[in-house]
Amino acid sequence: MQNYYVDISKMGCVCSKHLGGTRTRHENISLLASQTFFSDAEVEVLHELFTKLTSCVSSDNLITKEGFQFILTKDTKRRSLSTERMFGLFDMRNDEAIDFGEFVHSLNIFHPNSTQRDKALFAFRLYDTRQTGFIEPEEVKEMIIDVLEESELMLTESIIDSIVSKTFEEADRKKDGKIDLEEWENFVARHPLILKNMTIPFLKDLPRTFPCFLQ
């Protein structure tokens, strides 16, 4: 199984709609830093990155679903299930737009210091495409097909069905045809590589990764 994640180093166009004046901005930066694993300087870098990203897709410092898909795939014509689910998880207020606070809090899940449980929960919600509180075989198959198409890779349907079948054979300990959160956490604990893409190493050193944003 694969996880689809945001690689902000490859994003195109390199809590509030606007952080306001200098004093308010620094207060909000410090608040976000206190709520996440990012330092004040790292939140500053994320703010510059967010500003550059939003300038490519909107004029109001927000990222819409269409803008999010364009940033990740450069294609707004093909429906992307994985991108839609990722957008839904970043859009914490469910108001059809991602603001800077949501951007920072969502990326915090991918921080190297974020807990495995938080990463597992995010991945669980990503695969739970129908938002029922369970992962079902059809959801996993749809997500695998979507990610393969996104990557321009191909597997036969029999191979995909085999991957899904083996996953549920091991993960679905209750044998009820679905994976609940407890089963998922146990499954990824036995197979930690499943969550490998839930960690973006350079989030721990943003100023060095994007030094131009500090100039």
Disulfide bonds with the S-S distance in Angstrom:
Cys13-Cys56 2.30
